[in-house]
């Protein structure tokens, strides 16, 4: 579902990722927020677990995003979105009411520099491929600017891979 078409909802995710970086040991290398999904290349600092960080991030953001949708009087898709989240939640016994995120992540081990470079390029070109921008670094909700400039920085701190 195209939840992240709204600035408010994207900001909830940005704020939550920043909190995880600052307080939960998340190391973010590459990221992009699309309208209906998020891509991350990330790891965890020593003494932290990436799986625990992702679990907490998903739990917190799902509650905040659903609350924001419920309270947004300008959200024209409110009834439909909440119905879809509720339907997904009912289909999974791990949920009480709603399910926002998919239960699983799609981890891919990037074993070689070639794999890493291919994935980095793929993620940063997502907004270009859907026609939102001409160049990856022009998309605000991505780490592409961090890889294209030593001066300009994106919305989240990243540990550059190259």
Secondary structure, DSSP 4 states (H G I P E B T S, - for coil): --GGGSHHHHHHHHHHHHHHHHHS-EEEEEEEE-SS-EEEEEEE-TT--HHHHHHHHHHHHHHHHHHHHHH-TT-TTHHHHHHHHHHHHHT-TT-SS---S-SS-------SHHHHHHHHHHHHHHHHHTTS-SSGGG-SSBSHHHHH-SS---SS------
